[in-house]
Amino acid sequence: VPDKLTELAADRGWQVHAYHIETLADAMAALRGKRDGDGRVPGIGEALGVAEAADDLAAAVERKLAAIARVTAARPRPRVLALISQQPLTAVGPGTFLHEILGLAGAENVMADAAAPYPSLTLEKVIALQPDVIIVLDMSDGLAEWAPPAQLASLNIPAAQSGRIARLSGQTIGLPSTTVVDTTLKLVSLLHPDLAKHAREAVESAHP
Amino acid sequence: MTTPEPAHTHRPLFERRDLALMVVLSVLLGVGAMARLWLGPVGVSLDLQVLGLRAHRLAISLIAGGGLAVAGVLLQALLRNPLASPYIIGVSSGAALGVVMGLAGWLTFLGAAGEPLAALVAALATLIIIYGLSQKRGWIDPLGLLLVGVIVNAINGAIIMFIHYLDPLGMGVDLNRWMLGYIDEGLSRWVVIGVGATTLGGIGLATWLGRSIDVATFSDAEAHSLGLHLPRLRLGLFGVAGLLTAGAVLLVGPIGFVGLICPHLVRLIIGPRHTPLILGSALCGAALLVWADVIIDLADVGQGQMPVGIVMALVGGPVFLWMLHSQLGRGGAP
């Protein structure tokens, strides 16, 4: 938090809390609050005076995600390359909420061993990874016509040979928020279409 | 006052030293090209497709490196300023502005030609603005030109960021990484072939005009007295410099130092005659970018593919400082 903002907040009596959110656990901690060193960072709910509702919301998100994970658990996991940018090719790596929800949706992230959360790739590296499925995460409005990127579709990889290069579109898919449940359901629809209905029902039944 | 050397003497186009340097640069380029074709990530077997991908990257490096280096030679000669380069005076950011307008979807009415055309027009417009603002009655103030270039560069950068600000998610490109300069493997081979042919043509034309460019580096009066039509030459070569820069930016984004370092390195060794200087710089630029791409593959720091612009700045910046330092106090440019 910038010092000036802290000073201004102290003068005006505002509360300032900073949340670093990369993983699902970070997102839930932001809702509930957490211990940080000697002190405690209050959650968003607590800061807004709705701590109990925020706890319930976080618990509901966790229950729904767990329900989806149970549905997909028994299925073989396709090796998935998820891209957040095609120019340059930039993938979802470990230590991110997108990596986690790929796992919950029944995928094995081919970039799980990468050293960076969002590493960039060459096409040669994509060939070396041999993904079964490529998912292009499109965080624009998604209204434009879409076709599998030509440079990926022509590679000697299982994803291109089986035509499993797909786009997941929506402005909220990049948000580590309560919207992760919807994003995970969309991933299940892409990766295990026959489980999509089952996963939606599991989510509804997990609702209190 | 010294008498300038006549434009058309019987001096050979290439001296032994020129040819020796070109052989050395060709060997460096050849070894770099071989390294580029044979080296790659662990776990990839070298089949025809992989070789094709590496050849595609190699072609992009060759074309962009050669084009930027020659654009640097032309700008330094035409603007009579040793610090002029496409990157420093804002021609690269002008071309980048054109490309970004295309990436933002503003030029769809132009079809596939939108980005290349916009890159060229914006690069040329930038050159015209810089030239127009930094000259008075045909005389260019070298320091004024640099300052105008730096300001125009900043304005181009601001417009690019404004376009990104308007639609940060809709560009289909990681603009921050693109602006650092990287070899775009996703470019269609026809774009690469088209830019390659244009670059080759531009370098050929510049080489053919090498002796006229030698004369253009004298004062306007001297150049006129030697029968040179300066306005026509400047117009033509500005066009070529804009074309080469736009092509390079289309392929690798706005990378710096190639157009600054290579002409100076080659000039240090073979002197200022433009015919060998242009060819030597083209080879030097191509070799520099090819080796930068090899380094990117070898220097994996765990963050994925490093933008080539970072390598160029890390290598090119210190080399230029060294050259600048070695020339300080001699009353001349590097």
Boltz contact constraints between the chains, C-beta under 6 A:
constraints:
  - contact:
      token1: [A, 85]
      token2: [B, 174]
      max_distance: 6.0
  - contact:
      token1: [A, 87]
      token2: [B, 173]
      max_distance: 6.0
  - contact:
      token1: [A, 87]
      token2: [B, 186]
      max_distance: 6.0
  - contact:
      token1: [A, 88]
      token2: [B, 177]
      max_distance: 6.0
  - contact:
      token1: [A, 88]
      token2: [B, 182]
      max_distance: 6.0
  - contact:
      token1: [A, 90]
      token2: [B, 174]
      max_distance: 6.0
  - contact:
      token1: [A, 115]
      token2: [B, 302]
      max_distance: 6.0
  - contact:
      token1: [A, 116]
      token2: [B, 302]
      max_distance: 6.0
  - contact:
      token1: [A, 116]
      token2: [B, 303]
      max_distance: 6.0
  - contact:
      token1: [A, 119]
      token2: [B, 303]
      max_distance: 6.0
  - contact:
      token1: [A, 119]
      token2: [B, 304]
      max_distance: 6.0
  - contact:
      token1: [A, 120]
      token2: [B, 304]
      max_distance: 6.0
  - contact:
      token1: [A, 120]
      token2: [B, 305]
      max_distance: 6.0
  - contact:
      token1: [A, 121]
      token2: [B, 304]
      max_distance: 6.0
  - contact:
      token1: [A, 122]
      token2: [B, 305]
      max_distance: 6.0
  - contact:
      token1: [A, 123]
      token2: [B, 53]
      max_distance: 6.0
  - contact:
      token1: [A, 123]
      token2: [B, 185]
      max_distance: 6.0
  - contact:
      token1: [A, 124]
      token2: [B, 40]
      max_distance: 6.0
  - contact:
      token1: [A, 124]
      token2: [B, 41]
      max_distance: 6.0
  - contact:
      token1: [A, 124]
      token2: [B, 44]
      max_distance: 6.0
  - contact:
      token1: [A, 124]
      token2: [B, 53]
      max_distance: 6.0
  - contact:
      token1: [A, 125]
      token2: [B, 41]
      max_distance: 6.0
  - contact:
      token1: [A, 127]
      token2: [B, 44]
      max_distance: 6.0
  - contact:
      token1: [A, 128]
      token2: [B, 41]
      max_distance: 6.0
  - contact:
      token1: [A, 128]
      token2: [B, 43]
      max_distance: 6.0
  - contact:
      token1: [A, 128]
      token2: [B, 44]
      max_distance: 6.0
  - contact:
      token1: [A, 139]
      token2: [B, 169]
      max_distance: 6.0
  - contact:
      token1: [A, 140]
      token2: [B, 169]
      max_distance: 6.0
  - contact:
      token1: [A, 140]
      token2: [B, 170]
      max_distance: 6.0
  - contact:
      token1: [A, 151]
      token2: [B, 186]
      max_distance: 6.0
  - contact:
      token1: [A, 156]
      token2: [B, 49]
      max_distance: 6.0
